Amino acid sequence: MRRRVAVVTDSSACLPPQLATTSGVAVVQLQLQVGDRFDEEAWVAPEDLIKAMQAGSSVSTSPPDPGAFFWTYQDAAAQGVDAVVSLHISEKLSQTCEVARQAAAQASVPVHVVDTSAISMSLGYAALAAAQAAGAGWDVRQVIAAAQRRYSTGTELIYVDTLEYLRKGGRIGAAQALLGTALSMKPLLTVKNGQVAPSGRAMGTDRAIKKLVDAAVKRAGNDQVDVAVQHYGPDERAVTLLDTLKKRIPRARNFVLTQASSAVFAHLGPGAIGVTVSPV
């Protein structure tokens, strides 16, 4: 069956590269500046970014280059699709959607740019759902609807060691209310209405991670869900966390362990870890 719609997302979706490729999702890279180096985030090794952040080096993020979007859309047009659905990180966290719209205006095929108000695998699962619908031959409206059902119901649960990196990057949003708490009090965050928001706190890392698991289990309830754990660099906690979630959420359809986006991690800081619960 001919694929009538191409699906594009950005690297903040945290999709494992092989999964994106096999599912037919094109991923455009956000950009990262670490000290004097400026590059697409995929080319910045996790150990380099972690060392730079721990050393206090300047780190900032930028949307993809408009040309990267334009040529991705043109590649889709060359494959003979009728339209492109371009799903992206919340506009309240990044200018990625605006850059995508600039490129879409120049593309030779209709491009529907969608602000998902999401991030990480809530966005990733939406892109996968859209790609599955596109692979089944659905039209552009049906593909967008399939994505919307996933990104509007996905939940991000995030542990950070400190809120300092979110504060520095200007992405702290409503989580600013947690600033000034004792160093041993670890924040738990979520994404609400497209912005980072507080979801709780706990004394110490172990209690915070346990609370994160409890929140994921509660969110899953009796629904059939997909679950993803996102980490950055070597982190044994991520494997342990995934194993715990598998035991606690036995009705989950799929579990994914994936490397977090460098552009996302740059705002969360070393030690951050995330869980996505996405109803199927």
Backbone torsions as a table, in degrees:
resi	resn	phi	psi	omega
1	MET	NA	134.0	-177.9
2	ARG	-69.0	133.4	176.2
3	ARG	-80.1	113.5	-176.5
4	ARG	-86.3	-19.0	-174.4
5	VAL	-131.6	132.7	172.9
6	ALA	-96.2	148.0	-179.1
7	VAL	-117.7	128.9	179.9
8	VAL	-124.9	143.5	171.3
9	THR	-140.3	-174.1	177.4
10	ASP	-117.4	168.7	-171.2
11	SER	-70.1	-11.5	175.1
12	SER	-67.6	-11.4	178.5
13	ALA	-69.3	-15.2	175.9
14	CYS	62.6	24.3	179.5
15	LEU	-70.6	130.7	172.1
16	PRO	-56.8	132.7	-174.3
17	PRO	-52.9	-43.0	-178.4
18	GLN	-66.0	-38.3	178.7
19	LEU	-65.4	-41.0	177.8
20	ALA	-61.9	-44.1	-178.0
21	THR	-64.8	-48.6	-177.4
22	THR	-68.7	-24.8	179.7
23	SER	-88.1	-10.3	179.5
24	GLY	81.6	30.4	177.9
25	VAL	-103.8	122.5	175.6
26	ALA	-85.9	131.8	-176.3
27	VAL	-115.0	122.3	177.2
28	VAL	-98.8	133.4	-171.0
29	GLN	-83.9	130.0	165.8
30	LEU	-68.3	164.9	-176.3
31	GLN	-112.7	152.3	-173.3
32	LEU	-136.1	134.3	173.5
33	GLN	-114.5	121.9	178.9
34	VAL	-121.7	107.0	-173.7
35	GLY	62.9	-124.1	179.3
36	ASP	-90.8	-3.6	-176.5
37	ARG	-91.6	132.2	178.3
38	PHE	-128.1	123.1	-174.0
39	ASP	-158.9	168.1	170.1
40	GLU	-64.5	145.6	-172.1
41	GLU	-63.1	-28.3	-178.8
42	ALA	-63.2	-22.0	-176.6
43	TRP	-94.5	2.1	177.4
44	VAL	-100.4	114.3	-177.8
45	ALA	-67.0	139.9	-179.7
46	PRO	-53.1	-42.4	-177.6
47	GLU	-64.6	-32.5	178.7
48	ASP	-68.4	-42.4	-179.8
49	LEU	-67.9	-42.4	179.9
50	ILE	-61.3	-46.2	179.0
51	LYS	-61.1	-42.0	-179.2
52	ALA	-63.3	-42.8	-179.0
53	MET	-68.0	-40.6	179.7
54	GLN	-67.2	-27.5	179.4
55	ALA	-85.7	-4.3	179.4
56	GLY	81.4	17.2	178.5
57	SER	-67.1	155.9	177.7
58	SER	-69.0	127.7	178.4
59	VAL	-133.6	130.5	177.0
60	SER	-145.4	162.4	-178.0
61	THR	-123.5	156.0	178.7
62	SER	-141.3	156.9	175.0
63	PRO	-64.9	167.5	174.0
64	PRO	-60.2	157.1	173.9
65	ASP	-66.5	138.6	179.3
66	PRO	-54.7	-34.4	179.4
67	GLY	-63.9	-33.2	178.4
68	ALA	-64.3	-41.3	175.8
69	PHE	-65.4	-48.0	-176.3
70	PHE	-55.4	-48.4	-176.8
71	TRP	-72.9	-27.4	173.0
72	THR	-65.3	-42.9	177.4
73	TYR	-66.0	-39.1	179.6
74	GLN	-67.2	-36.9	175.9
75	ASP	-61.4	-40.3	178.1
76	ALA	-64.6	-42.3	178.9
77	ALA	-60.8	-39.4	-179.2
78	ALA	-65.4	-23.0	177.9
79	GLN	-83.1	-3.1	173.1
80	GLY	89.6	18.0	178.7
81	VAL	-75.3	160.1	178.8
82	ASP	-84.4	-26.8	-175.8
83	ALA	-161.0	165.7	176.2
84	VAL	-122.7	136.4	171.0
85	VAL	-108.4	118.4	-174.3
86	SER	-114.2	107.6	-171.5
87	LEU	-103.7	128.8	-171.2
88	HIS	-139.9	166.2	177.9
89	ILE	-54.6	150.0	-179.4
90	SER	-48.8	133.9	177.0
91	GLU	-64.5	-19.6	178.6
92	LYS	-78.5	-9.1	179.9
93	LEU	-114.2	-17.3	-174.9
94	SER	-159.2	155.3	175.8
95	GLN	-90.8	15.8	-176.1
96	THR	-57.9	-43.7	-179.7
97	CYS	-60.6	-41.1	-179.5
98	GLU	-63.8	-42.3	177.7
99	VAL	-65.0	-40.1	178.3
100	ALA	-62.4	-39.5	179.0
101	ARG	-64.7	-37.8	177.5
102	GLN	-60.5	-43.8	179.1
103	ALA	-70.0	-37.3	-178.5
104	ALA	-61.5	-34.6	-179.3
105	ALA	-64.6	-20.5	-178.7
106	GLN	-101.6	-7.3	-174.6
107	ALA	-74.4	154.8	-177.7
108	SER	-91.3	8.7	177.9
109	VAL	-137.5	146.3	178.6
110	PRO	-59.4	131.3	-179.8
111	VAL	-121.7	125.5	178.8
112	HIS	-103.9	104.6	-179.4
113	VAL	-88.1	125.4	-175.0
114	VAL	-118.3	120.8	170.4
115	ASP	-81.7	109.4	-175.6
116	THR	-82.9	-9.6	-173.7
117	SER	56.8	24.3	-176.3
118	ALA	-127.2	179.5	179.5
119	ILE	-158.0	166.3	176.3
120	SER	55.1	-145.7	-171.8
121	MET	-72.8	-11.6	168.4
122	SER	-62.3	-38.9	172.9
123	LEU	-72.4	-41.8	-179.8
124	GLY	-59.7	-46.1	179.7
125	TYR	-65.9	-33.5	176.7
126	ALA	-64.6	-41.7	178.3
127	ALA	-64.4	-39.7	178.3
128	LEU	-65.6	-40.1	178.1
129	ALA	-64.4	-40.3	177.6
130	ALA	-63.6	-42.4	-179.9
131	ALA	-65.3	-37.6	177.3
132	GLN	-64.0	-42.5	177.9
133	ALA	-64.5	-41.9	178.7
134	ALA	-63.8	-39.5	179.0
135	GLY	-64.9	-25.0	177.9
136	ALA	-84.3	0.4	177.6
137	GLY	87.9	13.9	-178.8
138	TRP	-69.7	157.8	179.0
139	ASP	-82.7	176.7	-170.9
140	VAL	-63.5	-38.4	179.5
141	ARG	-65.0	-40.8	179.2
142	GLN	-67.5	-36.9	178.6
143	VAL	-65.0	-44.3	178.1
144	ILE	-63.2	-40.9	179.7
145	ALA	-63.6	-39.4	178.7
146	ALA	-63.4	-40.7	177.7
147	ALA	-66.5	-44.5	-176.6
148	GLN	-61.2	-37.5	-180.0
149	ARG	-62.2	-34.2	-179.4
150	ARG	-81.0	-47.8	-175.2
151	TYR	-71.8	-23.0	-179.8
152	SER	-80.4	-14.6	-179.1
153	THR	-113.4	-7.0	-179.9
154	GLY	-71.6	150.9	179.9
155	THR	-126.7	129.5	174.8
156	GLU	-102.5	129.2	177.0
157	LEU	-123.4	122.3	-168.9
158	ILE	-130.2	131.6	171.4
159	TYR	-104.1	134.4	172.6
160	VAL	-130.6	147.9	176.5
161	ASP	-71.6	-32.1	-177.6
162	THR	-153.0	153.1	176.5
163	LEU	-89.9	1.0	-172.4
164	GLU	-61.1	-38.7	-177.3
165	TYR	-71.5	-36.2	174.8
166	LEU	-65.1	-39.3	178.9
167	ARG	-64.3	-45.7	179.9
168	LYS	-61.0	-39.6	-176.4
169	GLY	-84.2	-2.7	178.6
170	GLY	73.5	17.1	-179.1
171	ARG	-106.5	17.1	-170.1
172	ILE	-74.4	-28.3	176.0
173	GLY	52.9	-138.4	-177.8
174	ALA	-68.4	-14.9	178.7
175	ALA	-68.3	-7.9	177.0
176	GLN	-58.7	-25.3	179.7
177	ALA	-61.8	-20.5	-178.7
178	LEU	-89.7	-8.5	179.7
179	LEU	-62.0	147.4	176.5
180	GLY	89.4	0.2	177.6
181	THR	-77.6	164.4	-178.2
182	ALA	-58.5	147.8	-178.0
183	LEU	-58.4	-32.4	-179.0
184	SER	-77.0	-10.3	179.0
185	MET	-89.1	113.2	-173.5
186	LYS	-96.3	129.0	-177.3
187	PRO	-78.9	145.8	169.8
188	LEU	-117.5	135.2	-173.0
189	LEU	-126.0	165.8	172.4
190	THR	-144.3	-178.7	173.7
191	VAL	-117.4	119.5	-176.4
192	LYS	-130.9	129.1	-177.9
193	ASN	52.0	37.6	175.7
194	GLY	80.2	4.6	-178.3
195	GLN	-127.5	156.9	174.7
196	VAL	-70.0	132.9	-177.2
197	ALA	-140.1	154.0	179.2
198	PRO	-72.9	144.2	174.0
199	SER	-125.1	-4.8	178.1
200	GLY	155.7	-174.6	176.4
201	ARG	-160.0	160.5	-179.2
202	ALA	-150.9	155.9	-179.6
203	MET	-80.9	107.4	177.7
204	GLY	89.3	157.1	-175.9
205	THR	-64.1	-46.3	-175.9
206	ASP	-60.0	-44.9	179.5
207	ARG	-67.4	-35.6	179.5
208	ALA	-65.9	-43.3	179.0
209	ILE	-65.1	-39.5	177.1
210	LYS	-61.7	-41.7	178.4
211	LYS	-65.6	-34.9	176.0
212	LEU	-62.0	-45.2	178.5
213	VAL	-62.4	-45.7	179.8
214	ASP	-58.8	-40.5	179.6
215	ALA	-65.9	-38.7	178.9
216	ALA	-65.9	-42.4	179.4
217	VAL	-63.3	-43.6	179.1
218	LYS	-63.1	-41.1	-179.7
219	ARG	-66.4	-38.3	179.8
220	ALA	-66.0	-39.7	179.6
221	GLY	52.5	-132.3	178.0
222	ASN	-102.2	9.9	179.3
223	ASP	-75.1	157.3	168.0
224	GLN	-85.3	125.6	-173.1
225	VAL	-135.1	161.8	165.2
226	ASP	-104.4	143.2	-177.3
227	VAL	-128.2	134.5	176.3
228	ALA	-128.4	141.5	171.7
229	VAL	-112.6	127.4	-178.5
230	GLN	-115.0	129.3	-179.7
231	HIS	-134.3	176.1	179.0
232	TYR	-138.2	120.4	-176.1
233	GLY	72.8	-177.3	178.8
234	PRO	-60.9	126.0	-179.8
235	ASP	-154.3	100.1	-178.3
236	GLU	-61.9	-26.6	179.9
237	ARG	-60.1	-32.3	-176.8
238	ALA	-65.0	-42.3	178.6
239	VAL	-65.6	-44.7	178.4
240	THR	-61.9	-42.8	179.1
241	LEU	-61.9	-43.7	179.0
242	LEU	-62.2	-43.6	179.0
243	ASP	-61.1	-40.6	179.1
244	THR	-64.4	-43.3	179.7
245	LEU	-65.0	-36.4	177.4
246	LYS	-60.9	-37.9	179.1
247	LYS	-74.5	-35.8	-174.5
248	ARG	-86.0	-20.8	-179.8
249	ILE	-125.1	70.2	-173.5
250	PRO	-67.6	-19.9	-177.9
251	ARG	-88.5	1.7	179.2
252	ALA	-61.5	142.9	-178.9
253	ARG	-77.0	-48.7	-178.2
254	ASN	-140.5	148.8	172.4
255	PHE	-121.5	138.9	179.2
256	VAL	-129.9	133.3	170.9
257	LEU	-108.9	119.1	-172.6
258	THR	-138.1	153.5	176.3
259	GLN	-75.3	130.9	178.9
260	ALA	-69.2	153.4	173.9
261	SER	-61.3	135.3	176.7
262	SER	-61.1	-36.4	-179.2
263	ALA	-67.8	-32.6	175.2
264	VAL	-74.6	-47.3	-177.9
265	PHE	-59.1	-35.3	-178.4
266	ALA	-58.9	-24.9	179.6
267	HIS	-96.5	-12.5	-179.2
268	LEU	-99.0	-33.8	175.6
269	GLY	94.5	161.5	178.9
270	PRO	-53.9	140.5	178.7
271	GLY	91.0	-8.0	-179.5
272	ALA	-69.7	148.8	177.7
273	ILE	-149.8	144.6	-175.9
274	GLY	-132.1	154.6	176.2
275	VAL	-130.0	132.9	174.3
276	THR	-112.5	131.6	173.2
277	VAL	-118.5	117.9	-173.8
278	SER	-127.3	106.3	177.5
279	PRO	-57.4	138.2	-176.8
280	VAL	-76.3	NA	NA
